[in-house]
């Protein structure tokens, strides 16, 4: 595919530990964040701005090229990062499993500093309950289940 393009595809991505268990203790979190940063850096067309989270979930702020398939990229990050932790700390058992699903929100370049700050300060935001619901959501299943059926126009 040609590399002659201009794009500003900024994404905020989040996903949870299976059953939102508080498994991202400092030792596990350090491995996950280090691995995710390296994987993003080594993926052509991906620029990682910030990685953060709390014990139950991860947040990433990235810019990607239009040649990157978002769902495939996130699936690879989730699968390979849990494999890395389990390989390093598991001794034959699963230390980390991710919950199905994820949340991804695109945003404009003028909001990049705000999103980076949001990701960087996850612990403080959760401790003071100053979270942005839109950036914490991982699925729309609950909303879809509660929505009334609609007909096509």
DOLUM-92257 format. One record per residue (C-alpha): residue in one letter; x negated, y negated, z. Coordinates in Angstrom, 1 decimal. Layout:
! DOLUM-92257
> code u v w
> a X Y Z
...
This chain:
! DOLUM-92257
> code u v w
> x 0.0 0.0 0.0
> x -1.3 -3.5 -0.8
> x -2.7 -5.6 1.9
> x -1.6 -8.8 0.2
> x 1.0 -10.0 2.7
> x 1.7 -12.5 5.4
> x 3.6 -11.5 8.4
> x 4.3 -12.4 12.0
> x 5.9 -9.3 13.4
> x 5.7 -9.7 17.2
> x 7.2 -7.0 19.4
> x 7.9 -6.5 23.0
> x 8.1 -2.7 23.7
> x 9.1 -0.9 26.9
> x 9.8 2.6 28.0
> x 10.3 4.5 31.3
> x 8.8 7.4 33.0
> x 11.2 10.5 33.0
> x 14.1 9.9 35.4
> x 12.4 6.5 36.2
> x 10.3 8.2 38.8
> x 7.6 6.0 40.3
> x 4.7 8.0 38.8
> x 2.6 5.1 37.5
> x 0.6 4.9 40.6
> x -2.7 2.9 40.3
> x -4.8 5.9 39.1
> x -2.2 7.0 36.5
> x -1.4 3.5 35.4
> x -5.1 2.7 34.8
> x -5.4 5.7 32.5
> x -2.2 4.9 30.7
> x -2.9 1.2 30.2
> x -6.5 1.9 29.1
> x -5.4 4.6 26.7
> x -2.6 2.5 25.2
> x -4.9 -0.5 24.7
> x -7.5 1.7 22.9
> x -4.9 3.4 20.8
> x -3.5 0.1 19.7
> x -6.9 -1.4 19.0
> x -7.8 1.7 16.9
> x -4.5 1.6 14.9
> x -5.0 -0.4 11.7
> x -2.4 -3.2 11.5
> x -1.8 -3.4 15.2
> x -3.0 -6.2 17.5
> x -2.4 -5.7 21.2
> x -1.8 -8.8 23.2
> x -0.8 -7.5 26.7
> x 0.0 -4.3 28.6
> x 1.8 -4.3 31.9
> x 4.6 -2.7 33.9
> x 5.4 -1.2 37.3
> x 5.5 2.3 38.8
> x 8.5 3.3 36.6
> x 7.9 1.8 33.2
> x 5.4 0.3 30.7
> x 5.6 -3.0 28.7
> x 3.6 -3.8 25.6
> x 3.3 -7.0 23.7
> x 1.9 -6.4 20.2
> x 1.8 -7.8 16.7
> x 2.0 -5.3 13.8
> x 1.6 -5.3 10.1
> x 4.7 -4.6 7.9
> x 3.1 -1.3 7.0
> x 3.6 0.1 10.5
> x 6.7 2.2 11.1
> x 7.9 1.0 14.5
> x 9.7 4.2 15.7
> x 6.8 6.4 14.6
> x 4.3 4.1 16.2
> x 6.1 4.1 19.6
> x 6.6 7.8 19.5
> x 2.9 8.3 18.9
> x 2.0 6.0 21.8
> x 4.4 7.8 24.2
> x 3.3 11.3 23.2
> x -0.4 10.7 23.1
> x -0.5 8.7 26.3
> x 1.3 11.3 28.4
> x -0.9 14.0 26.8
> x -4.0 12.0 27.8
> x -2.9 11.6 31.4
> x -1.9 15.2 31.7
> x -5.2 16.3 30.2
> x -7.2 14.1 32.6
> x -5.3 14.6 35.8
> x -2.9 17.5 35.3
> x -5.2 20.6 35.8
> x -2.7 22.6 33.8
> x 0.5 20.8 35.0
> x 2.5 17.8 33.9
> x 1.6 14.7 35.8
> x 3.4 12.3 33.5
> x 6.5 12.6 31.2
> x 8.2 9.8 29.5
> x 12.0 9.4 29.3
> x 13.7 9.6 25.9
> x 14.2 6.3 24.3
> x 12.6 2.9 24.3
> x 13.3 -0.8 24.0
> x 11.9 -3.0 21.3
> x 12.6 -6.7 20.8
> x 11.1 -8.9 18.1
> x 10.2 -12.5 18.9
> x 8.8 -15.6 17.3
> x 5.2 -16.5 17.5
> x 6.0 -19.7 19.5
> x 7.2 -17.3 22.3
> x 4.1 -15.2 22.3
> x 2.5 -16.9 25.4
> x 5.8 -16.5 27.3
> x 6.1 -12.8 26.4
> x 2.5 -12.2 27.3
> x 3.0 -13.9 30.6
> x 6.1 -11.8 31.2
> x 4.3 -8.6 30.5
> x 1.2 -9.6 32.6
> x 3.3 -10.5 35.6
> x 5.7 -7.5 35.8
> x 5.0 -6.7 39.5
> x 5.8 -10.3 40.6
> x 8.9 -10.5 38.4
> x 10.4 -7.3 39.7
> x 9.5 -8.2 43.3
> x 11.3 -11.6 43.0
> x 14.1 -10.2 40.7
> x 13.2 -12.7 37.9
> x 13.3 -10.2 35.1
> x 14.6 -10.9 31.6
> x 17.3 -8.2 31.1
> x 16.8 -8.3 27.3
> x 13.1 -7.2 27.8
> x 13.9 -4.5 30.4
> x 16.5 -2.6 28.4
> x 15.4 0.7 26.9
> x 18.7 1.9 25.3
> x 22.1 0.7 24.3
> x 23.8 4.0 25.1
> x 25.6 2.6 28.1
> x 26.9 -0.3 26.1
> x 28.0 1.8 23.2
> x 29.8 4.2 25.5
> x 31.8 1.4 27.1
> x 32.5 -0.5 23.8
> x 35.9 -0.2 22.2
> x 36.0 1.4 18.8
> x 35.8 -1.1 15.9
> x 36.9 -0.8 12.3
> x 34.7 -1.9 9.5
> x 35.6 -5.2 8.0
